[in-house]
Amino acid sequence: MSQNERIAHSKITRKFKSEGRQLLFSQGRGGEVQDANGMTYIDFVMGYGPVIIGHADDLFNEIVRGHLDNGVMMPGYTTFHQEYLERLLGNRPGDRGAFFKTASEAVTAAFRLAAMQTGRLGIVRSGYVGWHDAQIANSLKWHEPLHSPLRERLKYTDAMRGIGESEPAVNWVDLRLETLSELLERHRDRLGCFVFDAYLASFTTPEVLRRAVAMCREAGMLTVFDETKTGGRISPLGYDHDNAIGSDLVVIGKALANGAPLSILVGNAELLAHAERARLSGTFSKEMIAVYAALATRDILEKPVGESPDGWAEIGRIGTQVASVLSAAATEAGVGSLVGARPVLGGGMFELVYHDDGLLGDKDRREALLGALTGAGILLLEGHPSFVSLAHRDIDWSDLHDRARQAFEQWSTSTGAGRG
Ligand SMILES: Cc1ncc(COP(=O)(O)O)c(C=O)c1O
């Protein structure tokens, strides 16, 4: 049995294949990764978002190594946790933070706080908010565009706890305020929490989201902005803070610690005071390696980079350029009327866009494109935003362009995509 076969994969880690075989990665450096066969890829997956500085960055490693001399776990929280929250929440004086390893944990914590505060167990969800039962049961393909035929197919419909008549988990699918109002009316008195994946802000406007949050609050619910993909990536705190959406709780995750596991639930002191009664922590909540990594990540991102005032702005510039190079390559390969790429929420993320509705609904042809890109040495995500890091500022842009063009041409020939 190969090593590869011992690993229990989720669908998400099965995406990348070469000649039908699962890729196993052995090393990362900057914006690239290598597989066990020595093939190098430009990496726009970046661990699904966490790796924001780059793989094996020298300065990051040096700072983390320096902190390691203090040990990795104490009986309780440490001066390092305290310093990190001071730096993260400096301009939100009333706020506190609770430490977790994963965002699914932090969102579950938010659900429990909401239930304690409101006495109601039901939730309204919009977006992928984690893999725990009530987060994922009966959910959709949330990253599909609103008009995609693939969007509304319900997934994970069996073997899930924590949902049902008395604790509904209802989906706000179309992001229309009228629909939200109907949901609130239909399930009134059973809904305690509204949770929104900030990535979906790219499908609507800040004004709609401010009104959605206000409506949910009027209905007596606690509101949660889930900035797992966006917090620490599109800006230090994310969309809710930058656009004054005003949610009660914010979940930040992924990009805080350049790949080390860290997620933080942010809210006012009064709300987070329930954390003790709610027993919101576990053995590893106070672990320090991720906090060292988060401090190192901030040390690097807070400084100006090139022409940009800080690392977050530079990452936005880089992702915008990647999207434009991919679109140009698609056009040159003759498939520009079918597919391109666009920056998401300022460019810290980018995504493939399908201009043709037939292609949008055709999972096989879309996956074939992912395969062609992998074959040309570009790893990115399909049906999900892709991620850039600071290290991608060193990309050889003409090499990226040539690889992408080769992939689009190969895809066009093999799937008969046609010249657009
Ligand atoms: C918006 C959002 N919330 C929650 C999660 C779950 O995070 P984790 O995988 O750290 O549990 C994710 C993961 O992709 C996410 O994108």
The ligand as a Gaussian input file, in Angstrom:
#p B3LYP/6-31G(d) Opt

LIG

0 1
 C      -16.362000      31.196000       5.776000
 C      -15.833000      29.963000       6.433000
 N      -16.259000      29.634000       7.667000
 C      -15.805000      28.554000       8.322000
 C      -14.890000      27.711000       7.733000
 C      -14.401000      26.526000       8.481000
 O      -13.085000      26.722000       8.844000
 P      -12.177000      25.508000       9.394000
 O      -11.920000      24.663000       8.200000
 O      -10.977000      26.201000       9.967000
 O      -12.976000      24.813000      10.448000
 C      -14.415000      28.000000       6.439000
 C      -13.465000      27.098000       5.796000
 O      -13.240000      27.107000       4.629000
 C      -14.903000      29.143000       5.764000
 O      -14.500000      29.469000       4.531000

